[in-house]
């Protein structure tokens, strides 16, 4: 995919990787992509993507149901 941006000094001051990270963070904040998709889109490791979200004060999407599911999985693993 090719994205053409206006030739503007402010926009030109960003690198392609900076813009990809900004786009991925914005899409994650709007629930359009998940953590793995956002990291892949930005071309960074998941922990680096989480750090970028934190830098932008974007909350990680982790619900009570996610926690319950993770705890149940952990219990199964610990009993094995």
C-alpha atoms as a printed R data frame, in Angstrom:
   type eleno elety resid chain resno       x       y      z
1  ATOM     1    CA   UNK     A     1   0.000   0.000  0.000
2  ATOM     2    CA   UNK     A     2   1.243   3.465 -0.819
3  ATOM     3    CA   UNK     A     3   0.150   6.494  1.135
4  ATOM     4    CA   UNK     A     4   0.743   9.919 -0.367
5  ATOM     5    CA   UNK     A     5   0.938  12.793  2.093
6  ATOM     6    CA   UNK     A     6   0.957  16.507  1.318
7  ATOM     7    CA   UNK     A     7   4.375  18.054  0.812
8  ATOM     8    CA   UNK     A     8   4.420  19.996  4.061
9  ATOM     9    CA   UNK     A     9   7.459  20.875  6.200
10 ATOM    10    CA   UNK     A    10   5.811  19.566  9.380
11 ATOM    11    CA   UNK     A    11   4.844  16.237  7.803
12 ATOM    12    CA   UNK     A    12   8.235  15.958  6.104
13 ATOM    13    CA   UNK     A    13   9.939  16.213  9.491
14 ATOM    14    CA   UNK     A    14   8.627  12.744 10.435
15 ATOM    15    CA   UNK     A    15  10.272   9.544  9.259
16 ATOM    16    CA   UNK     A    16   8.177   6.818  7.669
17 ATOM    17    CA   UNK     A    17   8.649   4.652 10.771
18 ATOM    18    CA   UNK     A    18   7.474   7.504 13.037
19 ATOM    19    CA   UNK     A    19   4.323   7.938 10.952
20 ATOM    20    CA   UNK     A    20   3.629   4.198 10.939
21 ATOM    21    CA   UNK     A    21   3.926   4.107 14.725
22 ATOM    22    CA   UNK     A    22   1.615   7.112 15.099
23 ATOM    23    CA   UNK     A    23  -0.947   5.530 12.775
24 ATOM    24    CA   UNK     A    24  -0.796   2.184 14.575
25 ATOM    25    CA   UNK     A    25  -1.215   3.875 17.974
26 ATOM    26    CA   UNK     A    26  -4.175   5.917 16.737
27 ATOM    27    CA   UNK     A    27  -5.875   2.844 15.273
28 ATOM    28    CA   UNK     A    28  -5.279   0.904 18.494
29 ATOM    29    CA   UNK     A    29  -6.732   3.747 20.564
30 ATOM    30    CA   UNK     A    30  -9.884   3.590 18.428
31 ATOM    31    CA   UNK     A    31 -10.133  -0.225 18.787
32 ATOM    32    CA   UNK     A    32  -9.523  -0.706 15.072
33 ATOM    33    CA   UNK     A    33  -6.483  -2.979 15.576
34 ATOM    34    CA   UNK     A    34  -5.342  -5.144 18.460
35 ATOM    35    CA   UNK     A    35  -1.951  -5.061 20.171
36 ATOM    36    CA   UNK     A    36  -0.301  -7.616 17.883
37 ATOM    37    CA   UNK     A    37  -1.668  -5.984 14.739
38 ATOM    38    CA   UNK     A    38  -0.563  -2.535 15.881
39 ATOM    39    CA   UNK     A    39   2.955  -3.717 16.653
40 ATOM    40    CA   UNK     A    40   3.183  -5.507 13.305
41 ATOM    41    CA   UNK     A    41   1.863  -2.451 11.460
42 ATOM    42    CA   UNK     A    42   4.433  -0.228 13.173
43 ATOM    43    CA   UNK     A    43   7.214  -2.741 12.573
44 ATOM    44    CA   UNK     A    44   8.156  -2.935 16.250
45 ATOM    45    CA   UNK     A    45   8.172  -5.565 18.982
46 ATOM    46    CA   UNK     A    46   5.046  -5.829 21.108
47 ATOM    47    CA   UNK     A    47   6.742  -4.424 24.222
48 ATOM    48    CA   UNK     A    48   8.007  -1.435 22.216
49 ATOM    49    CA   UNK     A    49   4.479  -0.866 20.948
50 ATOM    50    CA   UNK     A    50   3.149  -0.990 24.519
51 ATOM    51    CA   UNK     A    51   5.782   1.570 25.520
52 ATOM    52    CA   UNK     A    52   4.700   3.817 22.641
53 ATOM    53    CA   UNK     A    53   1.076   3.543 23.806
54 ATOM    54    CA   UNK     A    54   2.148   4.445 27.339
55 ATOM    55    CA   UNK     A    55   4.126   7.453 26.035
56 ATOM    56    CA   UNK     A    56   0.907   8.650 24.386
57 ATOM    57    CA   UNK     A    57  -1.282   7.937 27.450
58 ATOM    58    CA   UNK     A    58  -3.264   5.313 25.519
59 ATOM    59    CA   UNK     A    59  -4.663   2.663 27.846
60 ATOM    60    CA   UNK     A    60  -4.036  -0.986 27.074
61 ATOM    61    CA   UNK     A    61  -7.284  -2.742 26.204
62 ATOM    62    CA   UNK     A    62  -7.549  -5.443 28.852
63 ATOM    63    CA   UNK     A    63 -10.982  -6.219 30.211
64 ATOM    64    CA   UNK     A    64 -12.148  -8.100 33.287
65 ATOM    65    CA   UNK     A    65 -13.069 -10.972 30.960
66 ATOM    66    CA   UNK     A    66  -9.501 -10.993 29.599
67 ATOM    67    CA   UNK     A    67  -8.168 -11.214 33.152
68 ATOM    68    CA   UNK     A    68 -10.534 -14.054 34.056
69 ATOM    69    CA   UNK     A    69  -9.558 -15.949 30.923
70 ATOM    70    CA   UNK     A    70  -5.847 -15.469 31.624
71 ATOM    71    CA   UNK     A    71  -6.262 -16.621 35.219
72 ATOM    72    CA   UNK     A    72  -8.157 -19.746 34.116
73 ATOM    73    CA   UNK     A    73  -5.411 -20.532 31.573
74 ATOM    74    CA   UNK     A    74  -2.752 -20.037 34.234
75 ATOM    75    CA   UNK     A    75  -4.556 -22.387 36.632
76 ATOM    76    CA   UNK     A    76  -4.714 -25.071 33.942
77 ATOM    77    CA   UNK     A    77  -0.998 -24.674 33.219
78 ATOM    78    CA   UNK     A    78  -0.053 -24.825 36.895
79 ATOM    79    CA   UNK     A    79  -2.052 -28.033 37.412
80 ATOM    80    CA   UNK     A    80  -0.339 -29.805 34.490
